Amino acid sequence: MVNKEKIKEAVVLLLEGIGEDVNREGLLDTPDRIARMYEEIFSGMDQSASQHLQKTFTAGHNEIVLEKDIVFYSMCEHHLMPFYGKAHVAYIPSGKVVGLSKIARTVEVYAKRLQIQEKMGAQIADALMEELHAKGAMVMIEAEHMCMTMRGVKKPGSKTVTIVTRGAFADDEKLQNSFYQMLHE
C-alpha cells in the first residue's frame, strides 16, 4: 500500500536536495500531487493478476489467442524513470479462455509496479500458464526507456524488445512463427 505521507516527505527532501525553494508558489502542492500520482502509477503493487484471470469461458478450440498492441506505462526500478510501449500477449488455451480485457488488465497489474521489462514479460507469461493452465504462452514487449533516451546514452526513439516463451511456444518454432505472422497481419 502506498504511504502518501512518506512520499510527500520524500518529495520535499528531493526538492530541497536539488536546491529548490519548497515554499515557492509553483511547488506548494507538488508533494501532494506526486503522492497522488504515485498511488495511481504503482497501483499494481497491491494487485494480483490472478484476480483478473479467474473468470474463464469454455472454448471449442485450442488455437492461439493473441492480444496485440496493448499500450502500457511502467517505471524502471533502477532509475525511477518511465518506460512505455506495447505488449503482445498470446496463449494457447486448454479448453478455457479468458475475457480479452483480462489480458490487458494482467499487463497493467505488472506494469504498474517498479519494474524491469525482462521480468514483466516473464510475469505475464507465467500468470497465463499458472492461472489459465494454458498449453503455452508467448509475450513480446517493445518499449522505450526514458533512462536510456533522456539521460545516460541519450538515444531517443530506440526500443528494447524482449520475448518470453513458455510451454508449447518454448520449443516449437512453427508456433513462434505463427505468433510473429499474426503480429504483422
mmCIF file of the C-alpha atoms, coordinates in Angstrom:
data_MODEL
# 
_entry.id   MODEL 
# 
loop_
_atom_site.group_PDB 
_atom_site.id 
_atom_site.type_symbol 
_atom_site.label_atom_id 
_atom_site.label_alt_id 
_atom_site.label_comp_id 
_atom_site.label_asym_id 
_atom_site.label_entity_id 
_atom_site.label_seq_id 
_atom_site.pdbx_PDB_ins_code 
_atom_site.Cartn_x 
_atom_site.Cartn_y 
_atom_site.Cartn_z 
_atom_site.occupancy 
_atom_site.B_iso_or_equiv 
_atom_site.pdbx_formal_charge 
_atom_site.auth_seq_id 
_atom_site.auth_comp_id 
_atom_site.auth_asym_id 
_atom_site.auth_atom_id 
_atom_site.pdbx_PDB_model_num 
ATOM 1   C CA . MET A 1 1   ? 0.000   0.000   0.000   1.00 0.00 ? 1   MET A CA 1 
ATOM 2   C CA . VAL A 1 2   ? 1.304   3.443   -0.930  1.00 0.00 ? 2   VAL A CA 1 
ATOM 3   C CA . ASN A 1 3   ? 2.116   5.675   2.039   1.00 0.00 ? 3   ASN A CA 1 
ATOM 4   C CA . LYS A 1 4   ? 1.274   9.166   0.762   1.00 0.00 ? 4   LYS A CA 1 
ATOM 5   C CA . GLU A 1 5   ? 2.706   10.971  3.792   1.00 0.00 ? 5   GLU A CA 1 
ATOM 6   C CA . LYS A 1 6   ? 6.122   9.357   3.347   1.00 0.00 ? 6   LYS A CA 1 
ATOM 7   C CA . ILE A 1 7   ? 6.067   10.193  -0.359  1.00 0.00 ? 7   ILE A CA 1 
ATOM 8   C CA . LYS A 1 8   ? 5.267   13.844  0.407   1.00 0.00 ? 8   LYS A CA 1 
ATOM 9   C CA . GLU A 1 9   ? 8.162   13.991  2.895   1.00 0.00 ? 9   GLU A CA 1 
ATOM 10  C CA . ALA A 1 10  ? 10.489  12.427  0.331   1.00 0.00 ? 10  ALA A CA 1 
ATOM 11  C CA . VAL A 1 11  ? 9.446   14.885  -2.378  1.00 0.00 ? 11  VAL A CA 1 
ATOM 12  C CA . VAL A 1 12  ? 10.134  17.829  -0.047  1.00 0.00 ? 12  VAL A CA 1 
ATOM 13  C CA . LEU A 1 13  ? 13.608  16.405  0.656   1.00 0.00 ? 13  LEU A CA 1 
ATOM 14  C CA . LEU A 1 14  ? 14.208  15.835  -3.046  1.00 0.00 ? 14  LEU A CA 1 
ATOM 15  C CA . LEU A 1 15  ? 13.191  19.386  -3.942  1.00 0.00 ? 15  LEU A CA 1 
ATOM 16  C CA . GLU A 1 16  ? 15.415  20.777  -1.209  1.00 0.00 ? 16  GLU A CA 1 
ATOM 17  C CA . GLY A 1 17  ? 18.212  18.447  -2.374  1.00 0.00 ? 17  GLY A CA 1 
ATOM 18  C CA . ILE A 1 18  ? 18.200  19.904  -5.888  1.00 0.00 ? 18  ILE A CA 1 
ATOM 19  C CA . GLY A 1 19  ? 18.234  23.424  -4.461  1.00 0.00 ? 19  GLY A CA 1 
ATOM 20  C CA . GLU A 1 20  ? 14.569  24.368  -4.876  1.00 0.00 ? 20  GLU A CA 1 
ATOM 21  C CA . ASP A 1 21  ? 12.530  26.557  -2.571  1.00 0.00 ? 21  ASP A CA 1 
ATOM 22  C CA . VAL A 1 22  ? 9.707   24.239  -1.436  1.00 0.00 ? 22  VAL A CA 1 
ATOM 23  C CA . ASN A 1 23  ? 7.659   27.295  -0.411  1.00 0.00 ? 23  ASN A CA 1 
ATOM 24  C CA . ARG A 1 24  ? 7.676   28.741  -3.925  1.00 0.00 ? 24  ARG A CA 1 
ATOM 25  C CA . GLU A 1 25  ? 4.137   29.096  -5.347  1.00 0.00 ? 25  GLU A CA 1 
ATOM 26  C CA . GLY A 1 26  ? 4.603   26.570  -8.153  1.00 0.00 ? 26  GLY A CA 1 
ATOM 27  C CA . LEU A 1 27  ? 5.866   23.897  -5.749  1.00 0.00 ? 27  LEU A CA 1 
ATOM 28  C CA . LEU A 1 28  ? 3.470   24.283  -2.820  1.00 0.00 ? 28  LEU A CA 1 
ATOM 29  C CA . ASP A 1 29  ? 1.166   21.452  -3.899  1.00 0.00 ? 29  ASP A CA 1 
ATOM 30  C CA . THR A 1 30  ? 3.807   19.376  -5.696  1.00 0.00 ? 30  THR A CA 1 
ATOM 31  C CA . PRO A 1 31  ? 4.406   16.868  -2.856  1.00 0.00 ? 31  PRO A CA 1 
ATOM 32  C CA . ASP A 1 32  ? 0.678   16.102  -2.690  1.00 0.00 ? 32  ASP A CA 1 
ATOM 33  C CA . ARG A 1 33  ? 0.383   15.846  -6.495  1.00 0.00 ? 33  ARG A CA 1 
ATOM 34  C CA . ILE A 1 34  ? 3.337   13.448  -6.641  1.00 0.00 ? 34  ILE A CA 1 
ATOM 35  C CA . ALA A 1 35  ? 1.883   11.303  -3.821  1.00 0.00 ? 35  ALA A CA 1 
ATOM 36  C CA . ARG A 1 36  ? -1.452  11.003  -5.654  1.00 0.00 ? 36  ARG A CA 1 
ATOM 37  C CA . MET A 1 37  ? 0.348   10.253  -8.933  1.00 0.00 ? 37  MET A CA 1 
ATOM 38  C CA . TYR A 1 38  ? 2.452   7.510   -7.323  1.00 0.00 ? 38  TYR A CA 1 
ATOM 39  C CA . GLU A 1 39  ? -0.656  5.964   -5.829  1.00 0.00 ? 39  GLU A CA 1 
ATOM 40  C CA . GLU A 1 40  ? -2.032  5.663   -9.363  1.00 0.00 ? 40  GLU A CA 1 
ATOM 41  C CA . ILE A 1 41  ? 1.078   4.574   -11.261 1.00 0.00 ? 41  ILE A CA 1 
ATOM 42  C CA . PHE A 1 42  ? 2.089   1.987   -8.641  1.00 0.00 ? 42  PHE A CA 1 
ATOM 43  C CA . SER A 1 43  ? -1.418  0.585   -8.119  1.00 0.00 ? 43  SER A CA 1 
ATOM 44  C CA . GLY A 1 44  ? -0.307  -2.809  -9.443  1.00 0.00 ? 44  GLY A CA 1 
ATOM 45  C CA . MET A 1 45  ? 1.732   -3.412  -6.298  1.00 0.00 ? 45  MET A CA 1 
ATOM 46  C CA . ASP A 1 46  ? -1.463  -4.160  -4.379  1.00 0.00 ? 46  ASP A CA 1 
ATOM 47  C CA . GLN A 1 47  ? -2.991  -6.333  -7.104  1.00 0.00 ? 47  GLN A CA 1 
ATOM 48  C CA . SER A 1 48  ? -2.625  -9.891  -8.265  1.00 0.00 ? 48  SER A CA 1 
ATOM 49  C CA . ALA A 1 49  ? -3.042  -10.958 -11.880 1.00 0.00 ? 49  ALA A CA 1 
ATOM 50  C CA . SER A 1 50  ? -4.998  -13.962 -10.653 1.00 0.00 ? 50  SER A CA 1 
ATOM 51  C CA . GLN A 1 51  ? -7.934  -11.733 -9.717  1.00 0.00 ? 51  GLN A CA 1 
ATOM 52  C CA . HIS A 1 52  ? -8.314  -10.825 -13.398 1.00 0.00 ? 52  HIS A CA 1 
ATOM 53  C CA . LEU A 1 53  ? -7.766  -14.313 -14.772 1.00 0.00 ? 53  LEU A CA 1 
ATOM 54  C CA . GLN A 1 54  ? -10.287 -16.190 -12.611 1.00 0.00 ? 54  GLN A CA 1 
ATOM 55  C CA . LYS A 1 55  ? -13.374 -15.907 -14.834 1.00 0.00 ? 55  LYS A CA 1 
ATOM 56  C CA . THR A 1 56  ? -12.972 -18.203 -17.814 1.00 0.00 ? 56  THR A CA 1 
ATOM 57  C CA . PHE A 1 57  ? -15.250 -19.476 -20.560 1.00 0.00 ? 57  PHE A CA 1 
ATOM 58  C CA . THR A 1 58  ? -15.376 -22.888 -22.196 1.00 0.00 ? 58  THR A CA 1 
ATOM 59  C CA . ALA A 1 59  ? -13.836 -22.743 -25.646 1.00 0.00 ? 59  ALA A CA 1 
ATOM 60  C CA . GLY A 1 60  ? -14.428 -25.109 -28.520 1.00 0.00 ? 60  GLY A CA 1 
ATOM 61  C CA . HIS A 1 61  ? -10.872 -24.677 -29.755 1.00 0.00 ? 61  HIS A CA 1 
ATOM 62  C CA . ASN A 1 62  ? -7.332  -24.675 -28.500 1.00 0.00 ? 62  ASN A CA 1 
ATOM 63  C CA . GLU A 1 63  ? -5.765  -22.359 -31.067 1.00 0.00 ? 63  GLU A CA 1 
ATOM 64  C CA . ILE A 1 64  ? -3.575  -19.322 -30.419 1.00 0.00 ? 64  ILE A CA 1 
ATOM 65  C CA . VAL A 1 65  ? -5.281  -16.341 -28.804 1.00 0.00 ? 65  VAL A CA 1 
ATOM 66  C CA . LEU A 1 66  ? -3.311  -13.122 -29.383 1.00 0.00 ? 66  LEU A CA 1 
ATOM 67  C CA . GLU A 1 67  ? -3.978  -9.706  -27.907 1.00 0.00 ? 67  GLU A CA 1 
ATOM 68  C CA . LYS A 1 68  ? -1.554  -7.309  -29.568 1.00 0.00 ? 68  LYS A CA 1 
ATOM 69  C CA . ASP A 1 69  ? -0.605  -3.657  -29.198 1.00 0.00 ? 69  ASP A CA 1 
ATOM 70  C CA . ILE A 1 70  ? -1.530  -3.393  -25.506 1.00 0.00 ? 70  ILE A CA 1 
ATOM 71  C CA . VAL A 1 71  ? -0.144  0.016   -24.578 1.00 0.00 ? 71  VAL A CA 1 
ATOM 72  C CA . PHE A 1 72  ? 1.429   0.229   -21.125 1.00 0.00 ? 72  PHE A CA 1 
ATOM 73  C CA . TYR A 1 73  ? 3.427   2.646   -18.963 1.00 0.00 ? 73  TYR A CA 1 
ATOM 74  C CA . SER A 1 74  ? 5.785   1.447   -16.260 1.00 0.00 ? 74  SER A CA 1 
ATOM 75  C CA . MET A 1 75  ? 8.622   2.702   -14.053 1.00 0.00 ? 75  MET A CA 1 
ATOM 76  C CA . CYS A 1 76  ? 12.183  1.411   -14.221 1.00 0.00 ? 76  CYS A CA 1 
ATOM 77  C CA . GLU A 1 77  ? 13.261  0.154   -10.820 1.00 0.00 ? 77  GLU A CA 1 
ATOM 78  C CA . HIS A 1 78  ? 16.875  1.181   -11.481 1.00 0.00 ? 78  HIS A CA 1 
ATOM 79  C CA . HIS A 1 79  ? 16.344  4.896   -12.174 1.00 0.00 ? 79  HIS A CA 1 
ATOM 80  C CA . LEU A 1 80  ? 12.705  5.540   -11.200 1.00 0.00 ? 80  LEU A CA 1 
ATOM 81  C CA . MET A 1 81  ? 12.087  6.769   -14.736 1.00 0.00 ? 81  MET A CA 1 
ATOM 82  C CA . PRO A 1 82  ? 9.288   5.716   -17.089 1.00 0.00 ? 82  PRO A CA 1 
ATOM 83  C CA . PHE A 1 83  ? 9.434   3.127   -19.783 1.00 0.00 ? 83  PHE A CA 1 
ATOM 84  C CA . TYR A 1 84  ? 6.477   2.610   -22.079 1.00 0.00 ? 84  TYR A CA 1 
ATOM 85  C CA . GLY A 1 85  ? 5.443   0.749   -25.153 1.00 0.00 ? 85  GLY A CA 1 
ATOM 86  C CA . LYS A 1 86  ? 3.333   -2.154  -26.344 1.00 0.00 ? 86  LYS A CA 1 
ATOM 87  C CA . ALA A 1 87  ? 2.886   -5.701  -25.146 1.00 0.00 ? 87  ALA A CA 1 
ATOM 88  C CA . HIS A 1 88  ? 1.801   -8.508  -27.443 1.00 0.00 ? 88  HIS A CA 1 
ATOM 89  C CA . VAL A 1 89  ? 0.435   -11.449 -25.464 1.00 0.00 ? 89  VAL A CA 1 
ATOM 90  C CA . ALA A 1 90  ? -0.523  -14.879 -26.803 1.00 0.00 ? 90  ALA A CA 1 
ATOM 91  C CA . TYR A 1 91  ? -1.594  -18.110 -25.193 1.00 0.00 ? 91  TYR A CA 1 
ATOM 92  C CA . ILE A 1 92  ? -2.897  -21.490 -26.225 1.00 0.00 ? 92  ILE A CA 1 
ATOM 93  C CA . PRO A 1 93  ? -5.960  -22.398 -24.143 1.00 0.00 ? 93  PRO A CA 1 
ATOM 94  C CA . SER A 1 94  ? -6.579  -25.749 -22.502 1.00 0.00 ? 94  SER A CA 1 
ATOM 95  C CA . GLY A 1 95  ? -10.306 -25.759 -23.208 1.00 0.00 ? 95  GLY A CA 1 
ATOM 96  C CA . LYS A 1 96  ? -10.977 -22.445 -21.442 1.00 0.00 ? 96  LYS A CA 1 
ATOM 97  C CA . VAL A 1 97  ? -10.406 -18.832 -22.480 1.00 0.00 ? 97  VAL A CA 1 
ATOM 98  C CA . VAL A 1 98  ? -10.398 -15.614 -20.519 1.00 0.00 ? 98  VAL A CA 1 
ATOM 99  C CA . GLY A 1 99  ? -12.101 -12.351 -21.500 1.00 0.00 ? 99  GLY A CA 1 
ATOM 100 C CA . LEU A 1 100 ? -9.809  -10.316 -23.756 1.00 0.00 ? 100 LEU A CA 1 
ATOM 101 C CA . SER A 1 101 ? -9.853  -7.292  -21.469 1.00 0.00 ? 101 SER A CA 1 
ATOM 102 C CA . LYS A 1 102 ? -8.419  -9.513  -18.731 1.00 0.00 ? 102 LYS A CA 1 
ATOM 103 C CA . ILE A 1 103 ? -5.223  -9.969  -20.728 1.00 0.00 ? 103 ILE A CA 1 
ATOM 104 C CA . ALA A 1 104 ? -4.778  -6.189  -20.895 1.00 0.00 ? 104 ALA A CA 1 
ATOM 105 C CA . ARG A 1 105 ? -5.556  -5.961  -17.166 1.00 0.00 ? 105 ARG A CA 1 
ATOM 106 C CA . THR A 1 106 ? -2.870  -8.561  -16.483 1.00 0.00 ? 106 THR A CA 1 
ATOM 107 C CA . VAL A 1 107 ? -0.345  -6.427  -18.381 1.00 0.00 ? 107 VAL A CA 1 
ATOM 108 C CA . GLU A 1 108 ? -1.429  -3.414  -16.299 1.00 0.00 ? 108 GLU A CA 1 
ATOM 109 C CA . VAL A 1 109 ? -1.006  -5.251  -12.982 1.00 0.00 ? 109 VAL A CA 1 
ATOM 110 C CA . TYR A 1 110 ? 2.660   -5.905  -13.752 1.00 0.00 ? 110 TYR A CA 1 
ATOM 111 C CA . ALA A 1 111 ? 3.328   -2.586  -15.495 1.00 0.00 ? 111 ALA A CA 1 
ATOM 112 C CA . LYS A 1 112 ? 2.070   -0.561  -12.520 1.00 0.00 ? 112 LYS A CA 1 
ATOM 113 C CA . ARG A 1 113 ? 4.994   -1.552  -10.315 1.00 0.00 ? 113 ARG A CA 1 
ATOM 114 C CA . LEU A 1 114 ? 8.655   -0.721  -10.104 1.00 0.00 ? 114 LEU A CA 1 
ATOM 115 C CA . GLN A 1 115 ? 9.750   -2.999  -12.888 1.00 0.00 ? 115 GLN A CA 1 
ATOM 116 C CA . ILE A 1 116 ? 12.242  -4.156  -15.462 1.00 0.00 ? 116 ILE A CA 1 
ATOM 117 C CA . GLN A 1 117 ? 10.986  -5.108  -18.890 1.00 0.00 ? 117 GLN A CA 1 
ATOM 118 C CA . GLU A 1 118 ? 12.503  -8.591  -18.857 1.00 0.00 ? 118 GLU A CA 1 
ATOM 119 C CA . LYS A 1 119 ? 10.794  -9.521  -15.590 1.00 0.00 ? 119 LYS A CA 1 
ATOM 120 C CA . MET A 1 120 ? 7.471   -8.001  -16.660 1.00 0.00 ? 120 MET A CA 1 
ATOM 121 C CA . GLY A 1 121 ? 7.240   -10.249 -19.751 1.00 0.00 ? 121 GLY A CA 1 
ATOM 122 C CA . ALA A 1 122 ? 8.050   -13.335 -17.683 1.00 0.00 ? 122 ALA A CA 1 
ATOM 123 C CA . GLN A 1 123 ? 5.460   -12.406 -15.042 1.00 0.00 ? 123 GLN A CA 1 
ATOM 124 C CA . ILE A 1 124 ? 2.733   -12.022 -17.677 1.00 0.00 ? 124 ILE A CA 1 
ATOM 125 C CA . ALA A 1 125 ? 3.587   -15.346 -19.361 1.00 0.00 ? 125 ALA A CA 1 
ATOM 126 C CA . ASP A 1 126 ? 3.822   -17.163 -16.020 1.00 0.00 ? 126 ASP A CA 1 
ATOM 127 C CA . ALA A 1 127 ? 0.447   -15.778 -14.889 1.00 0.00 ? 127 ALA A CA 1 
ATOM 128 C CA . LEU A 1 128 ? -1.219  -17.102 -18.065 1.00 0.00 ? 128 LEU A CA 1 
ATOM 129 C CA . MET A 1 129 ? 0.376   -20.503 -17.615 1.00 0.00 ? 129 MET A CA 1 
ATOM 130 C CA . GLU A 1 130 ? -0.480  -20.784 -13.924 1.00 0.00 ? 130 GLU A CA 1 
ATOM 131 C CA . GLU A 1 131 ? -3.931  -19.201 -13.801 1.00 0.00 ? 131 GLU A CA 1 
ATOM 132 C CA . LEU A 1 132 ? -5.327  -20.404 -17.134 1.00 0.00 ? 132 LEU A CA 1 
ATOM 133 C CA . HIS A 1 133 ? -3.416  -23.687 -17.255 1.00 0.00 ? 133 HIS A CA 1 
ATOM 134 C CA . ALA A 1 134 ? -2.501  -22.637 -20.779 1.00 0.00 ? 134 ALA A CA 1 
ATOM 135 C CA . LYS A 1 135 ? -0.721  -25.074 -23.054 1.00 0.00 ? 135 LYS A CA 1 
ATOM 136 C CA . GLY A 1 136 ? 1.690   -22.285 -23.928 1.00 0.00 ? 136 GLY A CA 1 
ATOM 137 C CA . ALA A 1 137 ? 2.260   -18.535 -23.651 1.00 0.00 ? 137 ALA A CA 1 
ATOM 138 C CA . MET A 1 138 ? 4.358   -16.031 -25.560 1.00 0.00 ? 138 MET A CA 1 
ATOM 139 C CA . VAL A 1 139 ? 4.877   -12.381 -24.672 1.00 0.00 ? 139 VAL A CA 1 
ATOM 140 C CA . MET A 1 140 ? 6.719   -9.762  -26.700 1.00 0.00 ? 140 MET A CA 1 
ATOM 141 C CA . ILE A 1 141 ? 7.276   -6.331  -25.227 1.00 0.00 ? 141 ILE A CA 1 
ATOM 142 C CA . GLU A 1 142 ? 8.570   -3.350  -27.204 1.00 0.00 ? 142 GLU A CA 1 
ATOM 143 C CA . ALA A 1 143 ? 9.397   -0.331  -25.064 1.00 0.00 ? 143 ALA A CA 1 
ATOM 144 C CA . GLU A 1 144 ? 11.231  2.961   -24.972 1.00 0.00 ? 144 GLU A CA 1 
ATOM 145 C CA . HIS A 1 145 ? 13.116  3.563   -21.738 1.00 0.00 ? 145 HIS A CA 1 
ATOM 146 C CA . MET A 1 146 ? 13.487  7.157   -20.563 1.00 0.00 ? 146 MET A CA 1 
ATOM 147 C CA . CYS A 1 147 ? 16.551  6.138   -18.534 1.00 0.00 ? 147 CYS A CA 1 
ATOM 148 C CA . MET A 1 148 ? 18.211  5.482   -21.898 1.00 0.00 ? 148 MET A CA 1 
ATOM 149 C CA . THR A 1 149 ? 16.642  8.209   -24.033 1.00 0.00 ? 149 THR A CA 1 
ATOM 150 C CA . MET A 1 150 ? 16.511  11.192  -21.655 1.00 0.00 ? 150 MET A CA 1 
ATOM 151 C CA . ARG A 1 151 ? 19.721  10.600  -19.682 1.00 0.00 ? 151 ARG A CA 1 
ATOM 152 C CA . GLY A 1 152 ? 22.832  8.470   -19.993 1.00 0.00 ? 152 GLY A CA 1 
ATOM 153 C CA . VAL A 1 153 ? 23.415  7.420   -23.608 1.00 0.00 ? 153 VAL A CA 1 
ATOM 154 C CA . LYS A 1 154 ? 20.573  9.733   -24.816 1.00 0.00 ? 154 LYS A CA 1 
ATOM 155 C CA . LYS A 1 155 ? 19.245  7.756   -27.775 1.00 0.00 ? 155 LYS A CA 1 
ATOM 156 C CA . PRO A 1 156 ? 15.603  8.868   -28.251 1.00 0.00 ? 156 PRO A CA 1 
ATOM 157 C CA . GLY A 1 157 ? 13.453  6.550   -30.300 1.00 0.00 ? 157 GLY A CA 1 
ATOM 158 C CA . SER A 1 158 ? 15.466  3.441   -29.513 1.00 0.00 ? 158 SER A CA 1 
ATOM 159 C CA . LYS A 1 159 ? 13.354  0.497   -28.422 1.00 0.00 ? 159 LYS A CA 1 
ATOM 160 C CA . THR A 1 160 ? 14.084  -2.557  -26.345 1.00 0.00 ? 160 THR A CA 1 
ATOM 161 C CA . VAL A 1 161 ? 12.352  -5.763  -27.436 1.00 0.00 ? 161 VAL A CA 1 
ATOM 162 C CA . THR A 1 162 ? 12.008  -8.759  -25.140 1.00 0.00 ? 162 THR A CA 1 
ATOM 163 C CA . ILE A 1 163 ? 10.396  -12.110 -25.863 1.00 0.00 ? 163 ILE A CA 1 
ATOM 164 C CA . VAL A 1 164 ? 9.299   -14.740 -23.364 1.00 0.00 ? 164 VAL A CA 1 
ATOM 165 C CA . THR A 1 165 ? 8.074   -18.206 -24.313 1.00 0.00 ? 165 THR A CA 1 
ATOM 166 C CA . ARG A 1 166 ? 6.508   -20.821 -22.066 1.00 0.00 ? 166 ARG A CA 1 
ATOM 167 C CA . GLY A 1 167 ? 5.040   -24.279 -22.603 1.00 0.00 ? 167 GLY A CA 1 
ATOM 168 C CA . ALA A 1 168 ? 4.245   -25.200 -26.210 1.00 0.00 ? 168 ALA A CA 1 
ATOM 169 C CA . PHE A 1 169 ? 5.757   -21.948 -27.520 1.00 0.00 ? 169 PHE A CA 1 
ATOM 170 C CA . ALA A 1 170 ? 9.130   -22.619 -25.889 1.00 0.00 ? 170 ALA A CA 1 
ATOM 171 C CA . ASP A 1 171 ? 10.320  -25.339 -28.256 1.00 0.00 ? 171 ASP A CA 1 
ATOM 172 C CA . ASP A 1 172 ? 8.034   -25.037 -31.263 1.00 0.00 ? 172 ASP A CA 1 
ATOM 173 C CA . GLU A 1 173 ? 9.460   -22.755 -33.923 1.00 0.00 ? 173 GLU A CA 1 
ATOM 174 C CA . LYS A 1 174 ? 6.282   -23.166 -36.020 1.00 0.00 ? 174 LYS A CA 1 
ATOM 175 C CA . LEU A 1 175 ? 4.144   -21.772 -33.164 1.00 0.00 ? 175 LEU A CA 1 
ATOM 176 C CA . GLN A 1 176 ? 6.590   -18.923 -32.643 1.00 0.00 ? 176 GLN A CA 1 
ATOM 177 C CA . ASN A 1 177 ? 6.449   -18.104 -36.357 1.00 0.00 ? 177 ASN A CA 1 
ATOM 178 C CA . SER A 1 178 ? 2.634   -18.122 -36.202 1.00 0.00 ? 178 SER A CA 1 
ATOM 179 C CA . PHE A 1 179 ? 2.854   -15.579 -33.374 1.00 0.00 ? 179 PHE A CA 1 
ATOM 180 C CA . TYR A 1 180 ? 5.137   -13.317 -35.436 1.00 0.00 ? 180 TYR A CA 1 
ATOM 181 C CA . GLN A 1 181 ? 2.929   -13.666 -38.514 1.00 0.00 ? 181 GLN A CA 1 
ATOM 182 C CA . MET A 1 182 ? -0.180  -12.751 -36.515 1.00 0.00 ? 182 MET A CA 1 
ATOM 183 C CA . LEU A 1 183 ? 1.618   -9.624  -35.219 1.00 0.00 ? 183 LEU A CA 1 
ATOM 184 C CA . HIS A 1 184 ? 2.070   -8.354  -38.755 1.00 0.00 ? 184 HIS A CA 1 
ATOM 185 C CA . GLU A 1 185 ? -1.449  -9.066  -40.030 1.00 0.00 ? 185 GLU A CA 1 
# 
